[in-house]
Amino acid sequence: MEKELVIVLDFGGQYNQLIARRVRECNVYCEVKPYTMGLEEIKALNPKGIIFTGGPNSVYDPASPHYQKEIFELGIPILGICYGSQLMAYTLGGEVKTAPVSEYGHTEVSVVKDSVLFSEVEEKTVCWMSHTDYIAKQPEGFKVTAFTNDCPVAAMECPERKLYATQFHPEVMHTREGIKMLRAFVYQVCGCKGDWKMDSFVETSIKQLRDKIGTGKVLCALSGGVDSSVAAVMLSKAVGKQLTCVFVDHGLLRKNEGDEVEAVFGPNGPYELNFIRVNAQERYCERLKGVSEPEQKRKIIGEEFIRVFEEEAKKIGSVDFLVQGTIYPDVIESGLGKSAVIKSHHNVGGLPDIVDFKEIIEPLRMLFKDEVRKAGLELGIPEYLVYRQPFPGPGLGIRIIGEVTAEKVKIVQDADYIYREEIAKAGCDKGLGQYFAALTNMRSVGVMGDFRTYDYAIALRAVNTSDFMTAECAELPMEVLFKVTNRIINEVKGVNRVMYDLTSKPPGTIEFE
């Protein structure tokens, strides 16, 4: 699909995905690339703009990530953010030093209104700072366009060379007017028109899938979650009965979920799909026995998915393509170039090296979660399915800390069911990004019915998020939490303690493993 492109060069920043997501909110297509990408590769992409991310390093350290100076001579607009701004300054002859006063968190920033980035921004605005180094002197030809009490160069620019930089993070929601700044960069500096629209993506993707697959047979890995459901319906519209959806019930689903998935996508559901349900609970339980390391669990679950699909494909006969509902955060978090692996997703970093299919098709691979939901609505999938609670592919395997056993699965299924039921009863589910119960590996002493107990602790999680890349703990009413706690302790055998997780993302992730 021909479209305008802005690329994000990742220098190890925690917000690399978020920058790309914010650019896409401006209807401009954006991809994250590793800082190791060569100059010729960048030129071949012909981007309308380039954004340098933040990062944890100091630019004056020879071991820190750098980029060749020639990138600034391409004539392509560049926006440096945090480390990216310091890298721009350092590479072009400015000075970067350890800051006398580090800044972290909400900071009042004064901006110069005649800068194109800040033309729609208040003269004093609140931005998110996170730095221990600072630009002590801007390079020749640059002018300072923003400052704080402790940061003399909070932003700088050289419009003649289309180079811009901010020490703060315009991409995070804590920067009050950050989206205005990014919009100004992609439209007024880069000259983008904004041709990234979901309706055209869906239409073009269906045509491309039809052309690629031809008369081949397709197997879709259907979990019943939002991502795989959208992928399944998209493929159904592209190739119809050439598609077979295989739903693997690995025994790590939420309570009653296997039957619910079959009711939607099975023979009595609204979609004309070839549907196969594989009950593989015992198989997964055996493979996971004695395994407690999160990455190993993910990889086992990912490999076993593929092996089940291969077996089902042989029964069907001559299946050419495997379809997965992989989305962009899965790809980035599983490792991009030299970026850190946050966690291997069962359908990306968890795949075995050899798979018995001609090709794996991932039609949603470049979409963020909220874009997947928009695509689902474009495909005519009902809202109640599109906006259902997200559920990870490895299922409760990563909501059980430590070894997975049948006993632990039942505990977390029952606790999670109670939690979700009470949240819905109280009407607290409206607007919540994600909420679930997880089983910790902690056991503690308690007293129940005058007897000593030594049982597990359940952790409740609820977050507010729009993009699932950053998230804040949801402030649920205490009376709801008290009721949930009381019910779990009284109704779920093996639990004597309930805790509420207050951690945001970052530094945590939404899931526990």
C-alpha positions in Angstrom: 0.0 0.0 0.0 1.6 3.2 -1.2 1.5 5.8 1.6 3.4 8.6 3.2 6.0 7.3 5.7 7.6 8.8 8.8 10.2 6.5 10.5 11.2 6.4 14.1 14.9 5.5 14.7 15.0 3.7 18.0 18.0 4.5 20.2 16.8 2.4 23.1 13.9 4.6 24.3 11.1 3.2 26.3 8.5 5.2 24.3 9.6 4.1 20.8 6.2 2.5 20.1 4.3 5.4 21.5 6.0 7.9 19.2 4.9 5.9 16.2 1.4 5.6 17.6 1.1 9.3 18.1 2.2 10.0 14.6 -0.5 7.5 13.3 -3.0 9.4 15.3 -2.3 12.3 13.0 -3.2 9.9 10.1 0.4 9.6 9.0 1.8 6.1 8.6 4.9 5.5 10.9 7.2 2.6 11.6 9.9 2.0 14.2 13.4 1.1 12.8 16.6 0.2 14.7 19.3 2.9 14.9 21.6 0.4 13.1 19.6 0.8 9.9 22.0 2.0 7.2 21.8 5.4 5.5 21.1 3.8 2.1 18.2 1.8 3.5 16.7 4.9 4.9 17.0 6.7 1.6 15.4 3.8 -0.2 12.4 4.1 2.1 12.0 7.7 1.1 10.5 8.9 4.4 8.8 12.2 4.7 10.4 12.6 8.1 12.6 11.0 10.7 12.2 11.0 14.5 15.0 10.0 16.9 13.8 8.4 20.1 15.1 8.9 23.6 17.4 6.4 25.3 19.2 5.7 28.6 22.7 6.5 27.4 25.0 9.5 27.5 25.9 10.7 24.0 29.5 11.6 25.1 30.1 7.9 26.0 31.8 6.3 23.0 29.9 3.1 23.7 26.5 4.8 23.4 24.4 4.5 20.2 25.2 7.1 17.5 24.4 7.7 13.9 26.6 9.1 11.1 26.5 12.8 10.6 25.4 12.5 6.9 21.8 11.7 8.0 21.4 15.4 8.8 22.5 16.3 5.2 19.7 14.3 3.4 17.2 17.2 3.5 14.7 15.0 5.3 13.1 16.7 8.3 14.4 15.3 11.6 12.9 15.6 15.1 15.1 14.5 18.0 13.4 13.7 21.3 15.3 13.5 24.6 18.4 11.4 23.9 17.7 12.1 20.2 17.9 15.9 20.8 21.2 15.5 22.6 22.5 13.2 19.8 21.6 15.9 17.2 23.3 18.6 19.3 26.4 16.5 20.0 26.9 15.3 16.4 26.5 18.8 14.9 29.0 20.5 17.2 27.0 21.5 20.3 27.8 20.6 23.9 26.1 17.9 26.0 27.0 17.7 29.7 25.7 16.1 32.9 22.9 18.4 34.1 23.5 20.3 37.4 19.9 19.5 38.2 18.2 16.4 36.7 14.6 16.8 35.6 12.0 14.0 35.8 8.2 14.2 35.6 5.8 17.1 35.0 7.7 20.3 34.2 6.6 23.8 33.2 8.2 24.7 29.9 8.3 28.2 28.3 8.1 28.1 24.5 8.9 30.5 21.7 5.6 31.0 19.8 7.1 31.8 16.5 8.5 28.2 16.3 6.5 26.1 13.9 6.4 23.3 16.6 4.8 25.6 19.2 2.6 27.9 17.1 -0.6 26.3 18.6 0.9 25.8 22.1 0.5 28.0 25.2 3.5 30.1 26.0 3.9 28.2 29.3 2.9 24.5 29.0 3.4 21.3 31.0 5.8 18.7 29.5 7.2 15.4 30.6 11.0 15.5 31.3 13.3 12.5 31.9 17.0 13.4 31.7 20.2 13.6 33.6 22.2 15.1 30.7 21.4 18.3 29.0 22.3 20.4 26.0 24.7 23.0 27.4 25.3 24.7 24.1 23.2 24.4 20.9 25.1 23.8 17.6 25.9 26.7 15.3 22.8 27.8 13.3 20.3 26.5 15.9 18.1 28.8 18.0 16.6 27.9 21.4 12.8 27.6 21.2 11.9 26.4 24.7 13.5 26.4 28.2 12.8 25.6 31.8 14.2 26.9 35.1 16.8 24.1 35.0 17.1 23.3 31.3 18.4 26.2 29.1 17.7 24.2 25.9 14.4 22.4 26.3 13.9 22.7 22.5 16.0 24.0 19.6 15.7 24.2 15.8 17.3 25.0 12.6 14.4 25.5 10.2 16.7 26.1 7.2 17.9 22.5 7.5 14.5 21.1 8.8 16.1 20.0 12.1 14.1 20.2 15.3 14.7 18.8 18.8 12.9 18.7 22.2 14.5 17.6 25.5 11.0 16.7 26.8 8.8 13.9 25.5 5.9 15.2 23.3 4.6 11.7 22.7 3.5 10.9 26.3 0.1 11.9 27.5 1.7 13.8 30.4 2.9 16.4 27.9 -0.3 18.4 27.8 0.0 19.7 24.3 2.4 17.1 22.8 0.1 15.9 20.1 -0.1 19.5 18.7 3.7 19.6 18.5 3.9 16.2 16.7 1.1 17.2 14.3 3.0 20.5 13.5 6.1 18.5 12.7 4.5 15.9 10.4 2.2 18.4 8.6 3.9 21.7 8.6 7.6 20.6 8.6 7.4 17.2 6.8 4.5 18.3 4.5 2.4 15.2 5.0 -1.2 15.1 3.8 -2.4 12.4 6.2 -3.3 9.4 3.9 -3.3 6.7 6.6 -7.0 5.7 6.9 -8.3 2.5 8.3 -11.0 2.0 5.7 -8.4 2.1 2.9 -6.1 -0.2 4.8 -8.9 -2.9 5.2 -9.9 -2.7 1.6 -6.3 -2.8 0.3 -5.4 -5.6 2.7 -8.3 -7.8 1.6 -7.2 -7.4 -2.1 -3.6 -8.1 -1.3 -4.5 -11.2 0.7 -6.7 -12.5 -2.2 -3.9 -11.9 -4.7 -1.2 -13.5 -2.5 -3.2 -16.6 -1.5 -4.8 -17.3 -4.9 -6.3 -20.8 -4.7 -4.2 -21.9 -1.7 -5.6 -23.2 1.5 -5.2 -21.2 4.7 -5.2 -22.1 8.3 -5.9 -19.4 10.8 -4.7 -19.5 14.4 -7.9 -18.4 16.2 -7.7 -17.7 19.9 -11.0 -15.8 20.1 -9.3 -12.6 21.2 -9.6 -9.3 19.3 -6.5 -9.7 17.2 -7.0 -13.2 15.9 -10.8 -12.6 15.4 -10.2 -9.5 13.2 -7.5 -11.5 11.3 -10.0 -14.4 10.8 -12.8 -12.2 9.5 -10.4 -10.3 7.2 -9.2 -13.6 5.7 -12.8 -14.9 5.5 -13.7 -11.9 3.3 -10.6 -12.4 1.2 -10.7 -16.2 0.5 -14.0 -17.5 2.0 -14.1 -21.3 2.4 -10.4 -21.7 1.6 -9.9 -20.6 5.2 -10.1 -23.0 8.1 -9.9 -21.6 11.6 -8.3 -23.7 14.3 -9.1 -22.8 17.9 -6.6 -24.4 20.3 -8.1 -24.7 23.8 -4.9 -25.0 25.8 -6.6 -25.0 29.1 -5.2 -21.6 29.9 -8.3 -19.6 28.9 -10.6 -17.7 31.2 -13.5 -19.5 32.8 -16.0 -20.8 30.2 -14.1 -19.0 27.4 -13.6 -22.1 25.2 -17.4 -22.6 24.9 -17.9 -18.8 24.3 -15.4 -18.8 21.4 -17.0 -21.8 19.8 -20.5 -20.1 20.2 -19.2 -17.1 18.2 -17.1 -18.8 15.5 -18.4 -22.3 15.4 -21.1 -23.8 13.1 -23.9 -22.1 14.9 -22.2 -18.7 15.0 -22.7 -15.7 12.7 -19.7 -16.3 10.5 -19.4 -18.9 7.7 -16.1 -20.3 8.8 -14.6 -23.8 8.7 -14.0 -24.1 12.5 -12.1 -26.8 14.3 -11.7 -26.9 18.1 -8.7 -28.8 19.5 -8.9 -29.6 23.2 -5.2 -29.7 24.1 -5.4 -29.1 27.9 -3.5 -32.2 29.0 -0.8 -31.7 26.3 0.0 -28.2 27.5 -0.1 -29.1 31.1 2.5 -31.8 30.5 4.8 -29.5 28.5 4.7 -26.8 31.1 5.3 -29.1 34.1 8.2 -27.8 36.2 8.7 -24.7 34.1 8.6 -21.4 36.0 10.7 -19.0 33.8 8.4 -16.6 31.9 10.3 -16.5 28.6 10.5 -20.3 28.6 6.8 -20.6 29.2 6.0 -18.3 26.4 8.3 -20.2 24.0 6.8 -23.5 24.9 3.3 -22.2 24.4 4.3 -20.6 21.1 5.9 -23.8 19.8 3.1 -26.0 20.9 0.6 -23.8 19.1 2.5 -24.3 15.9 2.8 -28.0 16.3 -0.9 -28.4 16.9 -1.6 -26.3 13.8 0.8 -28.4 11.7 -1.0 -31.6 12.8 -4.4 -30.1 12.0 -3.1 -28.9 8.6 -2.0 -32.5 7.7 -5.5 -33.7 8.5 -7.0 -31.0 6.2 -4.3 -31.7 3.6 -2.0 -29.4 1.6 -2.4 -26.2 3.7 -0.1 -23.4 2.2 -0.5 -20.5 4.7 -0.7 -20.0 8.4 -2.5 -16.8 9.5 -1.8 -15.2 12.9 -3.2 -12.1 14.6 0.2 -10.6 15.4 0.1 -6.9 16.0 2.9 -4.2 16.0 3.5 -4.0 19.7 4.1 -7.8 19.7 6.8 -7.4 17.1 8.5 -4.5 18.8 8.4 -6.0 22.3 9.8 -9.3 21.0 12.9 -7.5 19.8 13.6 -5.0 17.0 17.2 -4.9 15.7 19.3 -4.3 18.7 16.5 -3.2 20.9 15.9 -5.0 24.2 13.5 -7.9 24.2 10.8 -7.0 26.7 9.0 -10.3 26.3 8.7 -12.9 23.6 5.2 -13.0 22.2 4.0 -16.6 21.6 3.3 -15.7 17.9 6.6 -13.8 17.3 9.6 -14.4 19.5 8.0 -17.6 20.7 7.9 -19.3 17.3 10.1 -22.3 16.7 12.9 -22.0 14.1 11.2 -24.4 11.6 7.5 -24.3 10.7 5.8 -26.7 8.2 4.0 -24.0 6.2 4.8 -22.3 2.9 4.4 -18.9 4.6 3.1 -17.2 7.7 0.6 -14.4 7.0 0.1 -11.6 9.6 -2.3 -9.1 8.1 -2.3 -6.9 11.3 1.4 -7.0 11.9 1.8 -3.3 11.5 -1.2 -2.2 13.5 -1.5 -1.0 17.1 -4.3 -2.4 19.3 -6.7 0.5 18.8 -6.1 0.4 15.0 -7.0 -3.3 15.1 -10.3 -2.4 16.8 -11.0 0.2 14.1 -10.3 -2.4 11.4 -12.7 -4.8 13.2 -15.5 -2.2 13.0 -14.7 -1.6 9.3 -15.1 -5.3 8.7 -18.5 -5.3 10.3 -17.5 -7.2 13.5 -20.0 -6.3 16.3 -18.8 -3.9 18.9 -19.2 -6.3 21.8 -16.6 -8.5 20.2 -14.3 -5.7 19.0 -14.1 -4.2 22.5 -14.0 -7.3 24.6 -11.3 -7.5 27.3 -7.9 -8.2 25.8 -6.4 -11.6 26.5 -2.8 -12.6 25.9 -2.1 -15.6 23.5 -0.3 -17.5 26.2 -3.4 -17.0 28.3 -3.3 -17.7 32.1 0.1 -19.2 31.6 1.5 -15.7 32.1 -1.0 -14.7 34.8 0.3 -17.5 37.0 3.6 -16.6 38.4 5.9 -19.6 38.5 5.0 -23.2 37.5 1.6 -23.7 35.9 -0.5 -26.5 37.3 -4.2 -27.5 36.9 -4.9 -26.5 40.5 -3.4 -23.0 39.9 -5.3 -22.6 36.6 -8.6 -23.3 38.4 -7.7 -20.8 41.2 -7.0 -18.0 38.8 -10.0 -18.8 36.6 -12.4 -18.6 39.5 -10.8 -15.5 41.0 -10.8 -13.7 37.6 -14.4 -14.6 37.0 -15.5 -13.1 40.3 -13.4 -10.0 39.7 -14.8 -9.4 36.2 -18.4 -10.1 37.4 -18.2 -7.6 40.3 -16.6 -4.9 38.0 -19.4 -5.3 35.5 -22.1 -5.3 38.3 -20.7 -2.0 39.7 -20.6 -0.4 36.2 -16.8 0.2 36.6 -16.0 -1.6 33.3 -16.9 1.4 31.2 -13.7 3.0 30.0 -11.3 0.6 31.7 -8.5 -0.5 29.4 -7.9 -3.9 31.0 -8.6 -5.7 34.2 -7.9 -9.2 35.4 -6.8 -11.3 38.4 -3.4 -13.0 38.5 -2.0 -15.7 40.8 1.2 -14.7 42.6 3.7 -17.3 43.6 3.6 -16.0 47.2 2.0 -18.0 49.9 1.4 -16.5 53.3 -0.1 -17.3 56.7 -3.8 -16.5 57.3 -6.6 -17.3 59.7 -9.9 -18.7 58.4 -12.5 -20.2 60.7 -10.1 -20.1 63.7 -7.7 -22.3 61.7 -4.2 -21.4 60.4 -4.0 -21.3 56.6 -1.0 -21.1 54.3 -2.4 -20.2 50.9 -1.8 -18.2 47.8 -2.2 -14.4 47.2 -4.2 -13.2 44.3 -3.2 -9.9 42.6 -5.9 -7.7 41.0 -4.9 -5.5 38.1 -6.9 -2.7 36.4 -5.5 0.0 34.2 -6.6 2.9 32.1 -5.0 3.0 28.7 -6.0 3.9 25.1 -3.0 2.3 23.3 -1.7 -0.4 25.7 1.8 1.1 25.4 1.4 3.2 28.4 -1.1 2.7 31.2 -2.0 4.1 34.6 -3.5 2.2 37.5 -7.3 2.6 37.6 -8.7 4.0 40.8 -11.5 1.5 41.5 -13.9 2.2 44.3 -12.8 0.7 47.6 -16.2 -0.8 48.2 -15.9 -2.8 44.9 -12.4 -4.0 45.8 -13.6 -5.0 49.3 -16.5 -7.0 47.8 -14.2 -8.7 45.3 -11.7 -9.5 48.0 -14.3 -10.9 50.3 -15.8 -13.1 47.6 -12.5 -14.5 46.3 -11.3 -15.4 49.8 -14.6 -17.1 50.7 -15.3 -18.8 47.3 -11.9 -19.7 45.9 -10.2 -22.6 47.6 -6.5 -22.0 48.1 -6.5 -18.2 48.5 -6.3 -16.3 51.7 -5.0 -12.9 50.6 -5.9 -10.4 47.8 -3.8 -7.4 46.7 -4.3 -4.6 44.2 -1.5 -3.7 41.8 -0.8 0.1 41.6 2.1 -0.1 39.1 1.9 2.0 35.9 3.3 1.0 32.5 6.2 1.8 32.4 7.9 0.8 34.6 5.8 -2.3 34.7 4.0 -4.1 31.9 0.2 -4.7 31.9 0.6 -8.5 32.2 2.6 -10.0 35.0 5.0 -12.1 32.9 
